[in-house]
């Protein structure tokens, strides 16, 4: 595995590979790798000649300095996993390497950037867009792979590619879950033993909401989900929203969209967990 921390070295090496006719599959990460990341990497490796992975904890997408400070950093463990999966190139820059000058760029993602995570985490998606654009410029991928757990982020990146007219295919990959249903996330490392045992309740609630959707309207489902967390002192429900899957605008009636998705954010202590579920496709609910 080739390892680079300098932008110029990484780009030069990848350009040489592309001149040789090699295709580049890219998986950007913030480290603390888990099986969800590895699933993206395996697919990227299967569909391209070269697997490039970045590890960079991007400070400008965090709304809280304490959240940034607590983000897991386990580079030695990450490198072992990358070697096992036979990653070809690792790009792991410093903050000063990525951001030598003050950040001034501001993206407008329209209504997509003003709901859910966009509303609750001001500036977050601008930080995501800036780092993804820079990583794409550095790593020059033919395809870049992202998980559907961060569904709104995936939608933002698809819009970013259109805004910047970038020649990269964005490949969305299904959520990878633990055996008990908890969506895999680097943040799961921060859950204590009790929290980790209780956390699967989040996905259990989403599954139940999907199961009962056919007999209830949108408002009733949202109220039902909220009630599930009222007496659960270990959980703080930040939001549950039912939206269409393109611009992620809330729907008030099942007939408002052909596909409805449920999006949830729950805080367990200082750990913020997100998940989502496709409630129905092609207007399969009667209400």
C-alpha atoms as a printed R data frame, in Angstrom:
    type eleno elety resid chain resno       x      y       z
1   ATOM     1    CA   UNK     A     1   0.000  0.000   0.000
2   ATOM     2    CA   UNK     A     2   1.336  3.407  -1.017
3   ATOM     3    CA   UNK     A     3   0.921  6.084   1.655
4   ATOM     4    CA   UNK     A     4   0.901  9.826   1.032
5   ATOM     5    CA   UNK     A     5   0.391 12.830   3.286
6   ATOM     6    CA   UNK     A     6   1.229 15.515   0.716
7   ATOM     7    CA   UNK     A     7  -1.270 16.559  -1.923
8   ATOM     8    CA   UNK     A     8   1.318 16.886  -4.681
9   ATOM     9    CA   UNK     A     9   2.764 13.417  -4.078
10  ATOM    10    CA   UNK     A    10  -0.649 11.765  -4.014
11  ATOM    11    CA   UNK     A    11  -1.941 13.514  -7.126
12  ATOM    12    CA   UNK     A    12   1.252 12.842  -9.066
13  ATOM    13    CA   UNK     A    13   1.112  9.138  -8.254
14  ATOM    14    CA   UNK     A    14  -2.564  8.809  -9.149
15  ATOM    15    CA   UNK     A    15  -2.124 10.755 -12.397
16  ATOM    16    CA   UNK     A    16   0.551  8.257 -13.405
17  ATOM    17    CA   UNK     A    17  -1.841  5.380 -12.722
18  ATOM    18    CA   UNK     A    18  -4.528  7.033 -14.840
19  ATOM    19    CA   UNK     A    19  -2.054  7.624 -17.665
20  ATOM    20    CA   UNK     A    20  -1.465  3.856 -17.586
21  ATOM    21    CA   UNK     A    21  -5.199  3.403 -18.175
22  ATOM    22    CA   UNK     A    22  -6.055  2.391 -14.602
23  ATOM    23    CA   UNK     A    23  -9.463  3.247 -13.171
24  ATOM    24    CA   UNK     A    24  -9.634  4.739  -9.680
25  ATOM    25    CA   UNK     A    25 -12.206  3.775  -7.058
26  ATOM    26    CA   UNK     A    26 -12.192  6.197  -4.120
27  ATOM    27    CA   UNK     A    27 -13.540  5.885  -0.577
28  ATOM    28    CA   UNK     A    28 -13.169  9.059   1.524
29  ATOM    29    CA   UNK     A    29 -13.262  8.458   5.291
30  ATOM    30    CA   UNK     A    30 -12.494 10.135   8.598
31  ATOM    31    CA   UNK     A    31 -10.872  6.964   9.901
32  ATOM    32    CA   UNK     A    32 -12.012  4.792  12.810
33  ATOM    33    CA   UNK     A    33 -12.775  2.240  10.099
34  ATOM    34    CA   UNK     A    34 -15.419 -0.447  10.510
35  ATOM    35    CA   UNK     A    35 -17.068 -3.096   8.359
36  ATOM    36    CA   UNK     A    36 -19.317 -0.495   6.747
37  ATOM    37    CA   UNK     A    37 -16.264  1.285   5.384
38  ATOM    38    CA   UNK     A    38 -14.731 -2.006   4.326
39  ATOM    39    CA   UNK     A    39 -17.881 -2.915   2.393
40  ATOM    40    CA   UNK     A    40 -17.489  0.303   0.390
41  ATOM    41    CA   UNK     A    41 -13.833 -0.499  -0.205
42  ATOM    42    CA   UNK     A    42 -14.496 -4.051  -1.335
43  ATOM    43    CA   UNK     A    43 -17.014 -2.808  -3.870
44  ATOM    44    CA   UNK     A    44 -14.657 -0.066  -5.056
45  ATOM    45    CA   UNK     A    45 -11.857 -2.608  -5.407
46  ATOM    46    CA   UNK     A    46 -14.101 -4.994  -7.346
47  ATOM    47    CA   UNK     A    47 -15.287 -2.312  -9.763
48  ATOM    48    CA   UNK     A    48 -11.983 -0.500 -10.392
49  ATOM    49    CA   UNK     A    49  -8.309 -1.228 -11.004
50  ATOM    50    CA   UNK     A    50  -7.064  0.807  -8.043
51  ATOM    51    CA   UNK     A    51  -8.546  1.424  -4.583
52  ATOM    52    CA   UNK     A    52  -7.708  4.826  -3.081
53  ATOM    53    CA   UNK     A    53  -8.782  5.627   0.498
54  ATOM    54    CA   UNK     A    54  -8.437  8.900   2.346
55  ATOM    55    CA   UNK     A    55  -8.361  9.315   6.112
56  ATOM    56    CA   UNK     A    56  -8.900 12.895   7.198
57  ATOM    57    CA   UNK     A    57 -10.897 14.160  10.175
58  ATOM    58    CA   UNK     A    58 -12.335 17.263   8.556
59  ATOM    59    CA   UNK     A    59 -12.572 20.047  11.155
60  ATOM    60    CA   UNK     A    60 -14.775 22.374   9.114
61  ATOM    61    CA   UNK     A    61 -17.746 19.981   9.065
62  ATOM    62    CA   UNK     A    62 -18.025 19.783  12.857
63  ATOM    63    CA   UNK     A    63 -20.417 22.151  14.611
64  ATOM    64    CA   UNK     A    64 -18.903 21.440  18.016
65  ATOM    65    CA   UNK     A    65 -15.230 21.557  18.949
66  ATOM    66    CA   UNK     A    66 -15.832 18.955  21.660
67  ATOM    67    CA   UNK     A    67 -17.376 16.625  19.063
68  ATOM    68    CA   UNK     A    68 -14.316 17.140  16.861
69  ATOM    69    CA   UNK     A    69 -11.962 16.509  19.781
70  ATOM    70    CA   UNK     A    70 -13.800 13.305  20.747
71  ATOM    71    CA   UNK     A    71 -13.917 11.859  17.251
72  ATOM    72    CA   UNK     A    72 -12.073  8.497  17.343
73  ATOM    73    CA   UNK     A    73  -8.572  8.527  15.910
74  ATOM    74    CA   UNK     A    74  -7.015  5.063  15.581
75  ATOM    75    CA   UNK     A    75  -4.679  5.318  12.611
76  ATOM    76    CA   UNK     A    76  -2.592  2.244  13.478
77  ATOM    77    CA   UNK     A    77  -5.718  0.065  13.590
78  ATOM    78    CA   UNK     A    78  -7.026  1.650  10.397
79  ATOM    79    CA   UNK     A    79  -3.809  0.901   8.518
80  ATOM    80    CA   UNK     A    80  -3.982 -2.759   9.560
81  ATOM    81    CA   UNK     A    81  -7.507 -3.017   8.138
82  ATOM    82    CA   UNK     A    82  -6.481 -1.285   4.917
83  ATOM    83    CA   UNK     A    83  -3.571 -3.687   4.495
84  ATOM    84    CA   UNK     A    84  -5.883 -6.649   5.064
85  ATOM    85    CA   UNK     A    85  -8.261 -5.436   2.381
86  ATOM    86    CA   UNK     A    86  -5.314 -4.711   0.070
87  ATOM    87    CA   UNK     A    87  -5.918 -1.011  -0.328
88  ATOM    88    CA   UNK     A    88  -3.604  0.375  -3.026
89  ATOM    89    CA   UNK     A    89  -3.257  4.010  -1.956
90  ATOM    90    CA   UNK     A    90  -3.847  5.792   1.372
91  ATOM    91    CA   UNK     A    91  -3.988  9.587   1.454
92  ATOM    92    CA   UNK     A    92  -3.857 10.952   5.020
93  ATOM    93    CA   UNK     A    93  -3.066 14.674   5.031
94  ATOM    94    CA   UNK     A    94  -2.715 17.134   7.908
95  ATOM    95    CA   UNK     A    95  -5.208 19.954   8.410
96  ATOM    96    CA   UNK     A    96  -2.612 22.506   7.292
97  ATOM    97    CA   UNK     A    97  -1.990 20.511   4.125
98  ATOM    98    CA   UNK     A    98  -5.691 20.489   3.240
99  ATOM    99    CA   UNK     A    99  -6.412 24.043   4.355
100 ATOM   100    CA   UNK     A   100  -3.314 26.231   3.957
101 ATOM   101    CA   UNK     A   101  -5.532 29.308   3.529
102 ATOM   102    CA   UNK     A   102  -8.728 30.472   5.312
103 ATOM   103    CA   UNK     A   103 -11.924 28.895   3.974
104 ATOM   104    CA   UNK     A   104 -14.149 31.348   2.102
105 ATOM   105    CA   UNK     A   105 -16.103 29.114  -0.295
106 ATOM   106    CA   UNK     A   106 -19.832 28.871   0.377
107 ATOM   107    CA   UNK     A   107 -22.138 26.499  -1.476
108 ATOM   108    CA   UNK     A   108 -25.874 26.904  -1.875
109 ATOM   109    CA   UNK     A   109 -27.626 23.545  -2.060
110 ATOM   110    CA   UNK     A   110 -31.081 25.096  -2.076
111 ATOM   111    CA   UNK     A   111 -33.899 23.469  -0.188
112 ATOM   112    CA   UNK     A   112 -31.907 20.234   0.151
113 ATOM   113    CA   UNK     A   113 -29.418 22.011   2.413
114 ATOM   114    CA   UNK     A   114 -32.048 23.605   4.635
115 ATOM   115    CA   UNK     A   115 -33.808 20.551   6.062
116 ATOM   116    CA   UNK     A   116 -32.890 17.984   8.713
117 ATOM   117    CA   UNK     A   117 -29.091 17.955   9.080
118 ATOM   118    CA   UNK     A   118 -28.856 21.217   7.166
119 ATOM   119    CA   UNK     A   119 -31.190 22.910   9.632
120 ATOM   120    CA   UNK     A   120 -29.771 21.275  12.764
121 ATOM   121    CA   UNK     A   121 -26.079 21.602  11.888
122 ATOM   122    CA   UNK     A   122 -25.492 24.988  10.215
123 ATOM   123    CA   UNK     A   123 -22.417 24.988   8.004
124 ATOM   124    CA   UNK     A   124 -21.982 21.223   8.203
125 ATOM   125    CA   UNK     A   125 -22.727 20.480   4.559
126 ATOM   126    CA   UNK     A   126 -20.606 23.382   3.356
127 ATOM   127    CA   UNK     A   127 -17.698 21.804   5.210
128 ATOM   128    CA   UNK     A   128 -18.499 18.403   3.718
129 ATOM   129    CA   UNK     A   129 -18.736 19.829   0.212
130 ATOM   130    CA   UNK     A   130 -15.442 21.715   0.490
131 ATOM   131    CA   UNK     A   131 -13.486 18.684   1.665
132 ATOM   132    CA   UNK     A   132 -15.091 16.307  -0.844
133 ATOM   133    CA   UNK     A   133 -14.364 18.705  -3.723
134 ATOM   134    CA   UNK     A   134 -10.728 18.947  -2.620
135 ATOM   135    CA   UNK     A   135 -10.384 15.202  -2.185
136 ATOM   136    CA   UNK     A   136 -11.865 14.590  -5.634
137 ATOM   137    CA   UNK     A   137  -9.399 17.078  -7.135
138 ATOM   138    CA   UNK     A   138  -6.508 15.357  -5.345
139 ATOM   139    CA   UNK     A   139  -7.469 11.711  -5.881
140 ATOM   140    CA   UNK     A   140  -9.088 12.083  -9.337
141 ATOM   141    CA   UNK     A   141 -11.501  9.152  -8.949
142 ATOM   142    CA   UNK     A   142 -13.554  7.589 -11.702
143 ATOM   143    CA   UNK     A   143 -16.003  6.381  -9.057
144 ATOM   144    CA   UNK     A   144 -16.464  7.456  -5.432
145 ATOM   145    CA   UNK     A   145 -18.336  5.328  -2.911
146 ATOM   146    CA   UNK     A   146 -20.603  6.547  -0.115
147 ATOM   147    CA   UNK     A   147 -22.904  4.770   2.326
148 ATOM   148    CA   UNK     A   148 -26.638  5.434   2.498
149 ATOM   149    CA   UNK     A   149 -26.586  5.822   6.286
150 ATOM   150    CA   UNK     A   150 -25.605  9.446   5.658
151 ATOM   151    CA   UNK     A   151 -28.376  9.738   3.085
152 ATOM   152    CA   UNK     A   152 -28.633 13.532   3.071
153 ATOM   153    CA   UNK     A   153 -24.858 13.829   2.735
154 ATOM   154    CA   UNK     A   154 -25.047 11.504  -0.271
155 ATOM   155    CA   UNK     A   155 -27.709 13.743  -1.842
156 ATOM   156    CA   UNK     A   156 -25.561 16.817  -1.160
157 ATOM   157    CA   UNK     A   157 -22.535 15.208  -2.813
158 ATOM   158    CA   UNK     A   158 -24.572 14.285  -5.879
159 ATOM   159    CA   UNK     A   159 -25.653 17.919  -6.123
160 ATOM   160    CA   UNK     A   160 -22.070 19.086  -5.576
161 ATOM   161    CA   UNK     A   161 -20.904 17.010  -8.540
162 ATOM   162    CA   UNK     A   162 -23.506 18.735 -10.728
163 ATOM   163    CA   UNK     A   163 -22.650 22.231  -9.413
164 ATOM   164    CA   UNK     A   164 -18.930 21.727 -10.015
165 ATOM   165    CA   UNK     A   165 -19.439 19.689 -13.199
166 ATOM   166    CA   UNK     A   166 -17.053 16.999 -11.941
167 ATOM   167    CA   UNK     A   167 -16.396 13.867 -13.962
168 ATOM   168    CA   UNK     A   168 -16.888 11.322 -11.204
169 ATOM   169    CA   UNK     A   169 -19.597  8.730 -10.712
170 ATOM   170    CA   UNK     A   170 -21.080  8.694  -7.217
171 ATOM   171    CA   UNK     A   171 -21.921  5.157  -6.133
172 ATOM   172    CA   UNK     A   172 -24.381  4.790  -3.260
173 ATOM   173    CA   UNK     A   173 -24.075  1.665  -1.119
174 ATOM   174    CA   UNK     A   174 -26.611  0.126   1.295
175 ATOM   175    CA   UNK     A   175 -26.364  0.650   5.046
176 ATOM   176    CA   UNK     A   176 -24.248 -2.003   6.750
177 ATOM   177    CA   UNK     A   177 -25.607 -3.042  10.137
178 ATOM   178    CA   UNK     A   178 -24.389 -4.916  13.157
179 ATOM   179    CA   UNK     A   179 -26.066 -8.265  13.839
180 ATOM   180    CA   UNK     A   180 -28.475 -6.518  16.226
181 ATOM   181    CA   UNK     A   181 -29.471 -3.928  13.601
182 ATOM   182    CA   UNK     A   182 -27.474 -0.904  14.743
183 ATOM   183    CA   UNK     A   183 -26.177  1.021  11.735
184 ATOM   184    CA   UNK     A   184 -22.392  0.801  11.654
185 ATOM   185    CA   UNK     A   185 -20.726  4.102  12.490
186 ATOM   186    CA   UNK     A   186 -17.377  5.263  13.798
187 ATOM   187    CA   UNK     A   187 -19.311  7.048  16.534
188 ATOM   188    CA   UNK     A   188 -20.462  3.691  17.896
189 ATOM   189    CA   UNK     A   189 -16.983  3.376  19.419
190 ATOM   190    CA   UNK     A   190 -17.933  6.133  21.840
191 ATOM   191    CA   UNK     A   191 -20.970  4.331  23.244
192 ATOM   192    CA   UNK     A   192 -20.491  2.828  26.670
193 ATOM   193    CA   UNK     A   193 -21.487 -0.788  27.303
194 ATOM   194    CA   UNK     A   194 -25.020  0.052  28.434
195 ATOM   195    CA   UNK     A   195 -25.625  2.484  25.584
196 ATOM   196    CA   UNK     A   196 -24.344  0.000  23.023
197 ATOM   197    CA   UNK     A   197 -26.738 -2.634  24.340
198 ATOM   198    CA   UNK     A   198 -29.704 -0.266  24.080
199 ATOM   199    CA   UNK     A   199 -28.810  1.454  20.778
200 ATOM   200    CA   UNK     A   200 -30.461 -1.137  18.464
201 ATOM   201    CA   UNK     A   201 -33.799  0.224  19.714
202 ATOM   202    CA   UNK     A   202 -33.363  3.019  17.165
203 ATOM   203    CA   UNK     A   203 -33.555  0.695  14.165
204 ATOM   204    CA   UNK     A   204 -36.208 -1.453  15.841
205 ATOM   205    CA   UNK     A   205 -38.372  1.662  16.052
206 ATOM   206    CA   UNK     A   206 -37.791  2.479  12.389
207 ATOM   207    CA   UNK     A   207 -38.738 -1.056  11.347
208 ATOM   208    CA   UNK     A   208 -41.918 -0.933  13.438
209 ATOM   209    CA   UNK     A   209 -42.847  2.434  11.930
210 ATOM   210    CA   UNK     A   210 -42.489  0.947   8.465
211 ATOM   211    CA   UNK     A   211 -44.617 -2.062   9.421
212 ATOM   212    CA   UNK     A   212 -47.532  0.024  10.734
213 ATOM   213    CA   UNK     A   213 -47.361  2.738   8.051
214 ATOM   214    CA   UNK     A   214 -50.052  1.168   5.868
215 ATOM   215    CA   UNK     A   215 -52.683  1.697   8.544
216 ATOM   216    CA   UNK     A   216 -51.757  5.216   9.624
217 ATOM   217    CA   UNK     A   217 -51.225  8.642   8.118
218 ATOM   218    CA   UNK     A   218 -47.898 10.497   8.091
219 ATOM   219    CA   UNK     A   219 -48.692 12.595  11.168
220 ATOM   220    CA   UNK     A   220 -49.697  9.527  13.168
221 ATOM   221    CA   UNK     A   221 -46.471  7.711  12.307
222 ATOM   222    CA   UNK     A   222 -44.366 10.701  13.352
223 ATOM   223    CA   UNK     A   223 -46.273 10.985  16.629
224 ATOM   224    CA   UNK     A   224 -45.923  7.260  17.235
225 ATOM   225    CA   UNK     A   225 -42.147  7.346  16.754
226 ATOM   226    CA   UNK     A   226 -41.801 10.346  19.060
227 ATOM   227    CA   UNK     A   227 -43.790  8.559  21.768
228 ATOM   228    CA   UNK     A   228 -41.455  5.568  21.652
229 ATOM   229    CA   UNK     A   229 -38.634  7.719  23.029
230 ATOM   230    CA   UNK     A   230 -40.527  9.816  25.591
231 ATOM   231    CA   UNK     A   231 -39.888  7.477  28.515
232 ATOM   232    CA   UNK     A   232 -36.500  6.235  27.326
233 ATOM   233    CA   UNK     A   233 -34.149  8.334  29.458
234 ATOM   234    CA   UNK     A   234 -31.073  6.922  27.726
235 ATOM   235    CA   UNK     A   235 -32.261  8.386  24.407
236 ATOM   236    CA   UNK     A   236 -32.882 11.966  23.324
237 ATOM   237    CA   UNK     A   237 -34.793 12.093  20.049
238 ATOM   238    CA   UNK     A   238 -33.475 15.059  18.051
239 ATOM   239    CA   UNK     A   239 -35.828 14.562  15.140
240 ATOM   240    CA   UNK     A   240 -37.779 12.043  13.110
241 ATOM   241    CA   UNK     A   241 -38.856 13.146   9.658
242 ATOM   242    CA   UNK     A   242 -40.694 11.502   6.787
243 ATOM   243    CA   UNK     A   243 -39.521 12.851   3.432
244 ATOM   244    CA   UNK     A   244 -39.280 12.182  -0.263
245 ATOM   245    CA   UNK     A   245 -35.848 10.859  -1.314
246 ATOM   246    CA   UNK     A   246 -34.608 13.485  -3.797
247 ATOM   247    CA   UNK     A   247 -34.666 16.943  -2.187
248 ATOM   248    CA   UNK     A   248 -35.625 15.354   1.155
249 ATOM   249    CA   UNK     A   249 -38.614 17.627   1.628
250 ATOM   250    CA   UNK     A   250 -41.086 16.578   4.324
251 ATOM   251    CA   UNK     A   251 -44.309 15.004   3.130
252 ATOM   252    CA   UNK     A   252 -47.662 15.469   4.834
253 ATOM   253    CA   UNK     A   253 -49.566 12.734   3.015
254 ATOM   254    CA   UNK     A   254 -48.425  9.430   1.576
255 ATOM   255    CA   UNK     A   255 -49.731 10.564  -1.812
256 ATOM   256    CA   UNK     A   256 -47.226 13.464  -1.844
257 ATOM   257    CA   UNK     A   257 -44.432 11.202  -3.088
258 ATOM   258    CA   UNK     A   258 -43.948  7.856  -4.814
259 ATOM   259    CA   UNK     A   259 -41.283  6.942  -2.246
260 ATOM   260    CA   UNK     A   260 -41.245  7.884   1.428
261 ATOM   261    CA   UNK     A   261 -38.270  7.603   3.749
262 ATOM   262    CA   UNK     A   262 -37.977  7.946   7.494
263 ATOM   263    CA   UNK     A   263 -34.959  9.799   8.882
264 ATOM   264    CA   UNK     A   264 -33.995  9.777  12.544
265 ATOM   265    CA   UNK     A   265 -31.368 11.344  14.775
266 ATOM   266    CA   UNK     A   266 -31.008 10.219  18.381
267 ATOM   267    CA   UNK     A   267 -28.522 11.386  21.005
268 ATOM   268    CA   UNK     A   268 -27.228  8.917  23.562
269 ATOM   269    CA   UNK     A   269 -25.313 11.076  25.987
270 ATOM   270    CA   UNK     A   270 -22.788 12.969  23.853
271 ATOM   271    CA   UNK     A   271 -23.003 10.469  20.963
272 ATOM   272    CA   UNK     A   272 -25.202 11.477  18.039
273 ATOM   273    CA   UNK     A   273 -26.573  8.546  16.018
274 ATOM   274    CA   UNK     A   274 -28.373  8.767  12.678
275 ATOM   275    CA   UNK     A   275 -30.295  6.200  10.671
276 ATOM   276    CA   UNK     A   276 -32.944  5.937   7.989
277 ATOM   277    CA   UNK     A   277 -35.362  3.501   6.413
278 ATOM   278    CA   UNK     A   278 -37.334  3.326   3.191
279 ATOM   279    CA   UNK     A   279 -40.926  3.216   4.369
280 ATOM   280    CA   UNK     A   280 -42.434  2.436   1.000
281 ATOM   281    CA   UNK     A   281 -41.751  2.513  -2.734
282 ATOM   282    CA   UNK     A   282 -44.167  3.406  -5.523
283 ATOM   283    CA   UNK     A   283 -46.962  4.558  -3.235
284 ATOM   284    CA   UNK     A   284 -47.654  1.195  -1.620
285 ATOM   285    CA   UNK     A   285 -49.428  2.719   1.409
286 ATOM   286    CA   UNK     A   286 -53.188  3.197   1.329
287 ATOM   287    CA   UNK     A   287 -53.542  6.406   3.390
